[in-house]
Amino acid sequence: MYVCLCRGVTDKAIKQAVEDGCNSFREVRDQLDVGTCCGMCVPETRQLIDETLAQIASSISTAA
């Protein structure tokens, strides 16, 4: 699903950026250029980042 229509960024691209090491909105923004035009996608982008980070933390604690 497209999250940022202005830049053509999908939810999968955002999740992949987090899985590849981005830990904040700023890092995702710098990598994908998301949220740099109209800004309507910023809340959903932040939510996706938080959810993905939580999933990563959960999988790490479950594996340990």
Secondary structure, DSSP 4 states (H G I P E B T S, - for coil): -EEETTTTEEHHHHHHHHHTT--SHHHHHHHH-TTSSS-TTHHHHHHHHHHHHHHHHHHHHHH-
